[in-house]
Amino acid sequence: MDILSLLGIILAFVAILGGNLLEGGAVSSLFNTPAALIVIGGTLAATILQTSWPTLKRAFVQVRWVFIPPYISLEDGIGKVVDWSVKARKQGLLGLEGLAEREPEKFARKGLQLLVDGAEPSTIRNTLEVDLECREERDTESAKVYEAMGGYSPTIGIIGAVMGLIQVMTNLEDPQSLGNGIATAFVATIYGVALANLLFFPVANKLRSIVRERTRYEDMMIDGIIAIAEGENPKTIELRLRGFL
């Protein structure tokens, strides 16, 4: 669990609701069903319209990374590569076959299998880099979905505000409708701007940072696997990979 992400969400709500209370406002005044329907529904509709289903599905699945990020440890990765190099030095590349079959990481398992199959270092690098680039592009597309939502929601909030003002202008003789229209106008604007700056953009940036860290880890794994293929000394490999830290 990423405590900082959870703390950020809580602090955002506390800041908005607490500030409203300190100014003498009621918490209930910030809850408006029509405004929420306009902003949230409109933002989702615009995002769905511009995004393919596989990308949208992947984005909704990957949002959990904000609170439960994938385990990425460069230290553990370095230790793993060094162990492989020691085994390969003692038993040859074929000695890694058992490790390849038991390796839980799909990316590392593919690299080990290429080593066991006796592929040339250039072939191993090209194969793994294609995998890395395609995965990075797919994961970045997920972050772009939330960036798009952050771009749309303030504009949809303005649409909600205009709709509320239209309600006000067409019901000037009805005080109750007048109040509801004004509330929808202002609350819709708050929803649009708050969702963009307190949720959608931060989520997009968090996903991007996780993608960058994962890419750095897999770059390191590629360098380590290539070093093993070229027969480098385990100590030299360790010193080389520590440059990624």
C-alpha positions as CSV (number, residue, x, y, z in Angstrom):
1,M,0.0,0.0,0.0
2,D,1.3,3.4,-1.0
3,I,0.6,5.5,2.1
4,L,1.6,8.8,0.4
5,S,-1.1,8.3,-2.2
6,L,-3.7,7.6,0.4
7,L,-2.6,10.5,2.5
8,G,-2.7,12.8,-0.6
9,I,-6.4,11.9,-1.3
10,I,-7.4,12.3,2.3
11,L,-5.5,15.7,2.6
12,A,-7.2,16.9,-0.6
13,F,-10.7,16.3,0.9
14,V,-9.8,17.7,4.3
15,A,-8.4,20.9,2.7
16,I,-11.5,21.5,0.6
17,L,-14.1,20.5,3.2
18,G,-12.2,22.1,6.1
19,G,-11.7,25.4,4.2
20,N,-15.4,25.5,3.4
21,L,-16.2,25.0,7.1
22,L,-13.8,27.7,8.2
23,E,-15.5,30.1,5.8
24,G,-18.8,29.4,7.5
25,G,-20.2,27.1,4.8
26,A,-22.0,23.9,5.2
27,V,-20.5,20.6,4.0
28,S,-23.9,19.7,2.4
29,S,-23.6,22.8,0.1
30,L,-20.7,21.0,-1.7
31,F,-22.8,18.0,-2.6
32,N,-25.0,18.5,-5.7
33,T,-26.2,15.5,-7.7
34,P,-27.0,17.3,-11.0
35,A,-23.5,19.0,-10.9
36,A,-21.8,15.6,-10.2
37,L,-23.8,13.9,-13.0
38,I,-22.8,16.6,-15.5
39,V,-19.1,16.7,-14.7
40,I,-18.4,13.1,-14.0
41,G,-20.7,11.8,-16.7
42,G,-19.5,14.3,-19.3
43,T,-15.8,13.7,-18.5
44,L,-16.2,9.9,-18.8
45,A,-18.2,10.3,-22.0
46,A,-15.6,12.4,-23.6
47,T,-12.8,10.1,-22.5
48,I,-14.6,7.0,-23.7
49,L,-15.2,8.7,-27.1
50,Q,-11.5,9.3,-27.7
51,T,-10.1,6.1,-26.3
52,S,-10.1,2.5,-27.6
53,W,-11.6,-0.2,-25.4
54,P,-8.3,-2.1,-24.7
55,T,-6.5,1.2,-23.6
56,L,-9.5,2.2,-21.5
57,K,-9.7,-1.2,-19.8
58,R,-6.0,-1.2,-19.1
59,A,-6.2,2.3,-17.6
60,F,-9.0,1.4,-15.3
61,V,-7.1,-1.8,-14.2
62,Q,-3.8,0.1,-13.7
63,V,-5.2,2.8,-11.5
64,R,-4.7,0.5,-8.6
65,W,-1.0,1.1,-9.0
66,V,-1.6,4.5,-7.4
67,F,-2.3,2.8,-4.1
68,I,-0.8,-0.7,-4.6
69,P,2.2,-0.2,-7.0
70,P,4.0,-3.2,-8.6
71,Y,7.0,-4.3,-6.6
72,I,10.1,-2.8,-8.2
73,S,13.5,-3.1,-6.4
74,L,16.7,-2.3,-8.2
75,E,18.7,-3.8,-5.4
76,D,16.9,-7.1,-5.7
77,G,17.3,-7.0,-9.4
78,I,21.0,-6.5,-9.1
79,G,21.3,-9.4,-6.7
80,K,19.4,-11.6,-9.0
81,V,21.5,-10.8,-12.0
82,V,24.7,-11.4,-10.0
83,D,23.5,-14.8,-8.9
84,W,22.7,-15.7,-12.5
85,S,26.2,-14.6,-13.6
86,V,27.9,-16.7,-10.9
87,K,25.9,-19.8,-11.9
88,A,26.6,-19.2,-15.6
89,R,30.3,-18.9,-14.8
90,K,30.3,-22.2,-12.9
91,Q,27.9,-24.3,-14.9
92,G,27.7,-22.5,-18.3
93,L,24.7,-20.8,-19.8
94,L,22.8,-24.1,-19.9
95,G,23.0,-24.1,-16.1
96,L,20.4,-21.2,-16.1
97,E,17.7,-23.4,-17.7
98,G,16.2,-24.4,-14.4
99,L,16.3,-20.8,-13.2
100,A,14.5,-19.6,-16.3
101,E,11.7,-22.1,-15.8
102,R,11.2,-20.9,-12.2
103,E,11.6,-17.2,-12.8
104,P,8.4,-15.4,-11.8
105,E,9.1,-12.2,-13.8
106,K,8.0,-12.6,-17.4
107,F,10.6,-10.1,-18.8
108,A,13.5,-11.7,-16.9
109,R,12.3,-15.2,-17.8
110,K,12.4,-14.3,-21.5
111,G,15.9,-12.9,-21.2
112,L,17.1,-16.0,-19.4
113,Q,15.6,-18.3,-22.0
114,L,17.4,-16.4,-24.7
115,L,20.6,-16.9,-22.8
116,V,20.0,-20.6,-22.5
117,D,19.2,-20.9,-26.2
118,G,22.6,-19.4,-27.0
119,A,21.3,-16.2,-28.7
120,E,23.8,-13.6,-29.7
121,P,24.0,-10.5,-27.3
122,S,22.8,-8.2,-30.1
123,T,19.8,-10.5,-30.7
124,I,19.0,-10.6,-27.0
125,R,19.2,-6.8,-26.7
126,N,17.0,-6.2,-29.7
127,T,14.4,-8.8,-28.6
128,L,14.1,-7.5,-25.0
129,E,14.2,-3.8,-26.1
130,V,11.2,-4.4,-28.3
131,D,9.3,-5.9,-25.4
132,L,10.3,-3.0,-23.1
133,E,9.3,-0.3,-25.6
134,C,5.9,-1.9,-26.4
135,R,5.1,-2.4,-22.7
136,E,6.2,1.2,-21.8
137,E,4.1,2.6,-24.6
138,R,1.0,0.7,-23.5
139,D,1.5,1.8,-19.8
140,T,2.0,5.4,-20.9
141,E,-1.2,5.3,-22.8
142,S,-3.0,4.5,-19.5
143,A,-1.5,7.6,-17.9
144,K,-2.7,9.6,-20.9
145,V,-6.3,8.5,-20.3
146,Y,-6.2,10.3,-16.9
147,E,-4.5,13.3,-18.4
148,A,-7.3,13.5,-20.9
149,M,-9.9,13.3,-18.0
150,G,-8.0,16.1,-16.3
151,G,-8.2,18.2,-19.4
152,Y,-11.9,17.6,-20.0
153,S,-13.3,17.9,-16.4
154,P,-12.8,21.7,-15.9
155,T,-14.4,22.4,-19.3
156,I,-17.3,20.1,-18.5
157,G,-17.5,22.0,-15.2
158,I,-17.9,25.2,-17.1
159,I,-20.7,23.6,-19.1
160,G,-22.4,22.7,-15.9
161,A,-22.0,26.2,-14.6
162,V,-23.6,27.7,-17.8
163,M,-26.5,25.2,-17.6
164,G,-27.0,26.3,-14.0
165,L,-27.1,29.9,-15.0
166,I,-29.6,29.1,-17.8
167,Q,-31.8,27.5,-15.1
168,V,-31.4,30.7,-13.1
169,M,-32.3,33.0,-15.9
170,T,-35.4,31.0,-16.9
171,N,-36.8,30.9,-13.4
172,L,-36.2,34.3,-12.0
173,E,-39.7,34.4,-10.5
174,D,-39.2,31.2,-8.6
175,P,-36.8,31.7,-5.6
176,Q,-36.3,27.9,-5.0
177,S,-35.3,27.2,-8.6
178,L,-33.1,30.2,-8.5
179,G,-31.1,28.9,-5.5
180,N,-30.8,25.4,-7.1
181,G,-29.6,26.8,-10.4
182,I,-26.9,29.0,-8.7
183,A,-25.7,26.0,-6.6
184,T,-25.4,23.8,-9.6
185,A,-23.5,26.5,-11.5
186,F,-20.8,27.0,-8.8
187,V,-20.6,23.5,-7.5
188,A,-20.1,22.1,-11.1
189,T,-17.2,24.4,-11.5
190,I,-15.7,23.3,-8.2
191,Y,-16.1,19.6,-9.2
192,G,-14.5,20.1,-12.6
193,V,-11.4,22.0,-11.4
194,A,-11.0,19.9,-8.2
195,L,-11.3,16.5,-10.0
196,A,-8.7,17.6,-12.6
197,N,-6.1,19.0,-10.1
198,L,-6.6,16.8,-7.1
199,L,-7.3,13.5,-8.8
200,F,-6.9,13.0,-12.5
201,F,-3.6,14.9,-13.1
202,P,-1.9,13.5,-9.9
203,V,-3.0,9.9,-10.9
204,A,-1.6,10.4,-14.4
205,N,1.7,11.7,-13.0
206,K,1.9,8.9,-10.5
207,L,1.4,6.2,-13.2
208,R,4.1,7.9,-15.3
209,S,6.6,7.8,-12.4
210,I,5.9,4.1,-11.9
211,V,6.3,3.4,-15.6
212,R,9.6,5.2,-15.6
213,E,10.9,3.3,-12.6
214,R,9.8,0.0,-14.2
215,T,11.5,0.9,-17.4
216,R,14.7,1.7,-15.5
217,Y,14.5,-1.7,-13.8
218,E,14.1,-3.5,-17.1
219,D,16.9,-1.5,-18.8
220,M,19.1,-2.6,-15.9
221,M,18.0,-6.3,-16.5
222,I,18.8,-6.0,-20.2
223,D,22.3,-4.7,-19.4
224,G,22.9,-7.5,-16.9
225,I,21.7,-10.2,-19.2
226,I,23.9,-8.9,-22.0
227,A,26.9,-8.8,-19.7
228,I,26.3,-12.5,-18.7
229,A,26.0,-13.4,-22.4
230,E,29.4,-11.7,-23.0
231,G,31.0,-13.6,-20.1
232,E,31.8,-10.6,-17.9
233,N,33.0,-11.2,-14.3
234,P,30.1,-11.2,-11.7
235,K,31.9,-8.5,-9.7
236,T,32.2,-6.3,-12.8
237,I,28.5,-6.8,-13.6
238,E,27.5,-5.8,-10.1
239,L,29.6,-2.6,-10.2
240,R,28.2,-1.8,-13.6
241,L,24.6,-2.3,-12.6
242,R,24.9,-0.3,-9.4
243,G,25.2,2.7,-11.7
244,F,21.4,2.4,-12.1
245,L,20.8,3.1,-8.4
